[in-house]
Amino acid sequence: MRWRSPSEISFRVRQEVQNVALRLKPPALRGECAGASLFPDAEAIAKALRGTEYAARIMDLAQRILEHRFPLLGIEIETGPEIQWRRDYLLHRETAAVYFRRIPYLDVQRAGDHKTIWELNRHQHLVVLAQAYRLSGRAIFLAETARQLESWLEQNPYQRGINWTSALEVAIRSLSWMWVLHLSNDALDAPLKQRMMEGLYWHGYHLAANLSIYFSPNTHLLGEAIALHALGRFFHGTAGTEQWESTGASIVAQQMIQQVREDGSHIEQSSYYHVYALDMLLFHTILTKPGQSYTAKLVRMAEYLDALMGASRSLPFFGDDDGGRFFHPYGARNQFGRATLATCGAVLDRAEWIVDSNDFNEQAIWWLGPRNVRPCECKKQRASRLFPGAGMAVMASEGSQCIIDAGSFGPFRGGHSHADTLSIVARSGSEELLIDPGTYTYVGDPKWRDMFRGTAAHNTIRLQGLDQAEPAGAFGWRNPPQVTLQAWHSDEHQDYLDADCRYREFRHRRRVCFLKPQLLFILDEIEGDEIDAEQFWHTTGRIEMLTPGCFALTGGGTLVLALAGATVDLTEGGEFGWRSRAFGSKEPTPVIVSRRHGRQSLQFGATLAFSSPTCPSTLTLARVPNGIRVDLNGAAKVSVTFSQSSPPEIST
C-alpha cells in the first residue's frame, strides 16, 4: 500500500463520514424543482437533423435499444425483457444492492467485469432514445425510456450497489438524465420526472462527497467536476447545492493546468483519453465561457489531436482505450476524434476542423444548437511536428504519416500507459501500414490485459523476453524506463528523430529518418550484456513475403528488414498477433518478428516504403568510420548513414 499523507487521510475520513450520513439520511428535495435548462432548443436541433444520415443512424440505433440489444464498447449485449442493472451479462455474475463501499467491484470472480456493467448504467443509450423521440415524435421511444428509468430506480437504491461505486459513472449518468429531461420536453409522466429530479439531487450529493481528489486525479476527477458544475447550474437556487457549481468550476480550472501539458497533450499518454478529456473540457467551455489561458490550451489540445489523426482522420491508439465516450459512445472508436474536432472547430472558430457535416451533427449540434456550418473543402497541408511534453513525433508528407512514441510513461503509476516506448504507427492516406493493437480489456482477463499493453504487442524492441516495465496490477507499472529525446529535425525534405530508452541495464536507441514523401529508415541499436532482442512489426490484413526479409503490406506499403544475423518469423494470432478495434473485442492480425543475439551490442535495420516499389528490395547494414550505413537496394538504391551525433547523410 502506498504512503498516504495526513491531508489525504483527513480527506478520506471526511468522505466516509459524509457517505455514512448520506446513507443514514438521504437528502430530501423539498418542493417542486423544474431544473434549469443547460442545453440548446431541442426542437430546433431536431428540425435541422431530420432527413440527415446522422438522424437515420440514431433511429436504427434506437430500434436496437427498443429490442434490448445494447451496443456496448466492442460488443452487443441482449438483456431480455427485464434488465438486471447490476448484472454482468457476459460472465453471468451479479452483486447485491448493499452499501456501495462493500462491493468488490475490482474482483471479476465475485462482481463480474465492472466496465461492462457500468457502461450500460451510464444511460447514454437513454439519450439516444430521447433523441429518437425528438426526431420522430414516436411515443414508443419515450415509453421505453420511462420503463428503464423506473426499473433502474427500483434496483439501485441510493448509495447501494455496484452502480454507485465509481463517482465518474455517477457523473456521466447524471449528464444522461439531464439530457433525457431536456429532450423529453416535459412529456415524461410527472411522478417519474419528480423521481428523476430527486435522483439527480442524490447524484449531486454523492458526487460532492466522493470526488476522486486522491483516488483518480485524472479524467475521473475531471468528469466528476464537470458534472458537479453542471448539476450546480441545473439546481441553481435549490437548498444544499450552492457550492456544487463553484467547486466543480474550480476543480476543472485546476485540472486544465495539471492534466494538460503546454504542448496540448494529456498527461496519461493515451490518445483515446486525450479525446475523452478534450470532449469534457469543450463541454465545460460551452457552459462557462472560460478565460483566455484555458481557451488557448483547448486550441493546443485540438492541434495535437488533429496532428495525431492526420490525413486519414483516424485516431491511432497509443496507450489505453477504454471504449467509452463523454457523449454518444457509438460507432467506430478510431473515428470519435472527428466529432471532437468538429466541436473544436465550432467552439474555437477553426473552420478547417469541420470536414464533414455528419461530424458536426454527432456532437456539436446538440451542444451548440443549429449553426450555418459549411464543411471545409480546403486541402490541408500536413506538417511534421514534435510534441515535446508527450514525446510524440509526427512525421507527415503528402498523405504519408508516421507517429513515434518517444515519451515516458504517464504520471503516478502509469496506469493507462502501455510499454510501447519508441513504438511506431504508420499510415498511407487512409490505409494502415503499421498498427497499435489497442487495449481489449482492463480487469476481465489479466493475461490478455498484460499482453495487449506489453512491449511485444507494439512496433518496438523487446529485450530478454521482458516488458519495458514490470506490470503492477491492471493499472500500474513498476520500474518504468528512462526515455531521452536526443534530437529532432524537420524540413521540407526529411524528418529525423533520435531517442533512447533505458531499462533493465540495457539501452535501446532508435533513430528514424523519413525521406519525404515515401521512405522511412529505422535503425535500432541495443547495448548491454548477453542481449536477446526481438523487433516487432504489427500490421493488418494479409502480408505477402516477396523475398526473405521483404514484405508487401495490405495498405500498399513494403517493409524491408536487414537479415544478416537475424531470424525472421511471420505469424498471425498466437502469442503476439492480436488487435482490438474496440474494448471487449479482439481479432488475430499478422506480426513480423526479427530476432538477434549479441554479446554487448547489436543492430536492427528496417525500411518502410509507403507505396510499393516496382520490385522486391533488400536491406543491409554496414559499419563505416562515422557510424552505420543502411543500404536499400531495389528499384532504386538509397543509402542513409547514421552518425553518432549528427543528422543522417543521404545518398541515392
Sequence and secondary structure as in RCSB ss.txt:
>XXXX:A:sequence
MRWRSPSEISFRVRQEVQNVALRLKPPALRGECAGASLFPDAEAIAKALRGTEYAARIMDLAQRILEHRFPLLGI
EIETGPEIQWRRDYLLHRETAAVYFRRIPYLDVQRAGDHKTIWELNRHQHLVVLAQAYRLSGRAIFLAETARQLE
SWLEQNPYQRGINWTSALEVAIRSLSWMWVLHLSNDALDAPLKQRMMEGLYWHGYHLAANLSIYFSPNTHLLGEA
IALHALGRFFHGTAGTEQWESTGASIVAQQMIQQVREDGSHIEQSSYYHVYALDMLLFHTILTKPGQSYTAKLVR
MAEYLDALMGASRSLPFFGDDDGGRFFHPYGARNQFGRATLATCGAVLDRAEWIVDSNDFNEQAIWWLGPRNVRP
CECKKQRASRLFPGAGMAVMASEGSQCIIDAGSFGPFRGGHSHADTLSIVARSGSEELLIDPGTYTYVGDPKWRD
MFRGTAAHNTIRLQGLDQAEPAGAFGWRNPPQVTLQAWHSDEHQDYLDADCRYREFRHRRRVCFLKPQLLFILDE
IEGDEIDAEQFWHTTGRIEMLTPGCFALTGGGTLVLALAGATVDLTEGGEFGWRSRAFGSKEPTPVIVSRRHGRQ
SLQFGATLAFSSPTCPSTLTLARVPNGIRVDLNGAAKVSVTFSQSSPPEIST
>XXXX:A:secstr
     HHHHHHHHHHHHHHHHHHHS     S       S  HHHHHHHHTTSHHHHHHHHHHHHHHTTEEEETTE
EEE  SS  TTEETTTTEE  S BGGG  TT HHHH  HHHHHHHHT HHHHHHHHHHHHH  HHHHHHHHHHHH
HHHHHS TTBSGGGS HHHHHHHHHHHHHHHHHHTT S HHHHHHHHHHHHHHHHHHHH   TTT TTHHHHHHH
HHHHHHHHHTTT TT HHHHHHHHHHHHHHHHHHB TTS BTT  HHHHHHHHHHHHHHHHHH   HHHHHHHHH
HHHHHHHHHGGGT     S   S  SS   S GGGHHHHHHHHHHHHHT GGG   HHHHHHTHHHHH       
         EEETTTTEEEEEETTEEEEEE     STT TT  S TT EEEEETTEEEE       SSS HHHHH
HHHSGGGSSSEEETTB SSEE STT EES  EEEEEEEEE SSEEEEEEEEEETTEEEEEEEEEETTTEEEEEEE
EESSSEEEEEEEE  S  EEEETTEEE TTS EEEE  TT EEEEEEBTTTBEE SSTT  EE EEEEEEEEESS
EEEEEEEEESS  SS  EEEEEEETTEEEEEEESSSEEEEEEESSS  EEE 
